[in-house]
Amino acid sequence: MELFTEGQKIALIFSKDSNLVEMTCDIEKIFDDRLDLVLPQYFMRYIEFLQVGQTLTAKAFSKLGTIDFNTIIISSPLEDCFSIELDYNSLNLTPGEELPMINAIEKIEIQKKDINLKTKTFELSTEYMKFYSDEVFELDEVFDCVLYLPKDYGIIKFKAFITERDSIYDNEYTASYQTMTEVDRQTLLYYMYMYSKDTD
């Protein structure tokens, strides 16, 4: 599997007034020597740091782990595209030794046959979620789900299936993702990274 994919989240990190600024972008195109990025709407407040020749640190989040590298801005946001240098020899990959998981509460909406169920998760990973429900689910039952991430992290839609019902608390279920786009999985992984970082 390639380290980078189009649509993947990548964070640009630089210093401003003795503080570190982390700006989340999306990878638009991947070339042998550069990455074209889509900047967030608020990028103009940092325009002085996004000029050609400026150096910064980039951090990407993939299924294989966290990718860190120092880079140089090749084209500024005021040109046709915003590009940073891509030097595969300078990449530092920190593998994820175990499945990323966080204990958090996010709102979810489950479509179960004719029932529209609104509830919350109590554990999230990139492969499964655990949630509460007084509605009874059967093992291997498939359902559509919408996960609402807080702030501006986004909304993720996917299909999931029940893999476990807690033996003690019968209103607690585990569901694995059956279908989820790679872009949404990257969004989820980035959210989990940021959540863990903010709660350390």
N, C-alpha and C positions, 0 to 999 in steps of 0.2 A: 504493500500500500504506500502511496506517495505521502510525504510529510505534509505537503500543502495541497489544498483543493480550492477551486473557485467557490466563493461564497463563505469561506472559512473566516472566523473571527481572528483578528490580530490586534494586539495592543501596542501602541507607540508610546515610549516612555522618555521624558526629557525633563530638565530642571527649569523651574520658573520661580524667581524670588526665593531661592533656597528651598523650595518645595518640589517634590516629584509630581509631575502631571502624567496621568495615564489616559490616553485617548483611544477608544475602541474603533477600529475600522473593519471593513470587509475586503477580502481579496477579490478583485475584479478579474484580473488576468495574471497568469503565471508564465514567465519567460525564463530562459536559461540564465540571464544576468540581472533580472529585476522582477519586482512585483508591482503591478498597478493596483492601487488601493482606492476604495470609496471612503471618503472622509465623512464624519458625522456633521450634522447641520451647524453645530456650534464651533467648527474649526477656525473661523475667522478670528476668534479671540486669541488664538495662538499662532497667527500667521507669521509673526516674526521668527518663530522657531521652525517653520516649515519651508524655509528657503533652500534653494539648490546649494549643495555643499555642506549643509548642516549635518552633524552626526547625531544619532540617537540610538536607543536600544529598542528592539522589537521582541515581542513575546507572543507566540501562537500556541493554541491548545488543540491537540489532536488526540485520536484514540491511542496513539503510541506513547503519548506523554506531552511534556511541555517543551517547546522549542524556543531557545533564547539566542539572539545574535545581535551584534552591533552592526549598524548600517549607515549609509550615506543617502541623503535625499538627492535623487537624480533629476526629477522635474517637480516644480512647485504646484500647489493647488490652483494657481492663477493661470496655468497653462492648460492644454487640452486634457491632461491626465496627471495624477499624482503618483510618482514612482519612487521606490526605494531600491537600493542595490541588493542583489541576492547573491551571496557568496556561500556556496554549499560547504566550502572548507571551514567556514567560521561558525557553522551552526553547532549549537550545544543542545543535545536532546537528553532530557531527564525522563527516563521511562516511568510510566505509572506501574508500580509493582503490584498494586491491588486495585480493584474496581473502585473508582471514585464514588463516594457516598456522602451525603450530608443529612443531618437531622434538622428538618425545617418544616414549616407549614405553608403550603401553597394551595390556592383554590383550584379545584378541578371540576369539570362538568362532564358527566358520563351519560352517554346515550345507550340505554339498555332496553332494547326492543322499543316499546312505546313510552318508556319512562325516561324523563330527563332528570338526572340525579345530580345535585350540587353538594360537594363535600370537600374535604381537605386531605392532603397527604401528611404523613408524619416521617417519611424517609424517602429520599430520592437518590437515584444513581443514573448512569448513562445507559443502563440495561433494564432497570426495573423501577417500580415505585411501590410504596406501601401506603394504604389509605384506609379511612374509616367508612363504614357503610352499615346502616341497619337493614338495608335491602340485601336479600340473600343472593349470593353469586355461587355458581357451580364451578368446579375445577375445569379448566380449559375453556370456559365461557369467554367468547370474544366480544369486545365492545369498542365503540368509538369514544375518544376522550379528548378534551381540550384542557391544557395546563396553562394557567395564568401566572406568569412570573411577575414578581413585584417590580415597582418602579418602571423603567423603560426597557427591561430585558426582553420583553416580547411575549407572544402567545404561541404555544406549540400544539399542533393537532396530530393525532396518531391513533392507530389501532393497538389494542393491548389484549392480553388474555390472562385469566386467573391461574396462578401457579400454586397458591397456598392460601388456606384459611387458618388463622391462628387457633391453636388447639385450646388455648385458655380464653382469649378474648375473641369471641366468635364474630365480632363486628370489625375485625382487622384483617385486611386482605393484602396479598402480594400479587402484583401483576407485572408481567414482562411485556416489553414493547414488541409488537408484531411487525408493524410498519412505521418507520419514522424517517424522514428525509435526512440526508447527511448534514444539510445546513441547520436543521432544527436540532440535531444531535450536538453539533458544534456550539449552537446557542445555549443549549442546556449545560454542556460541559463548562463553557465560559461563565455562566451564571453560578454554577457550583463552585468554581475556582474563586470567583469574587466573593461569594457568600462566606466561604471558608476563610478567606483572607481578612474580611471585615470582622469576623467573629473570633479571630485568634486572640 
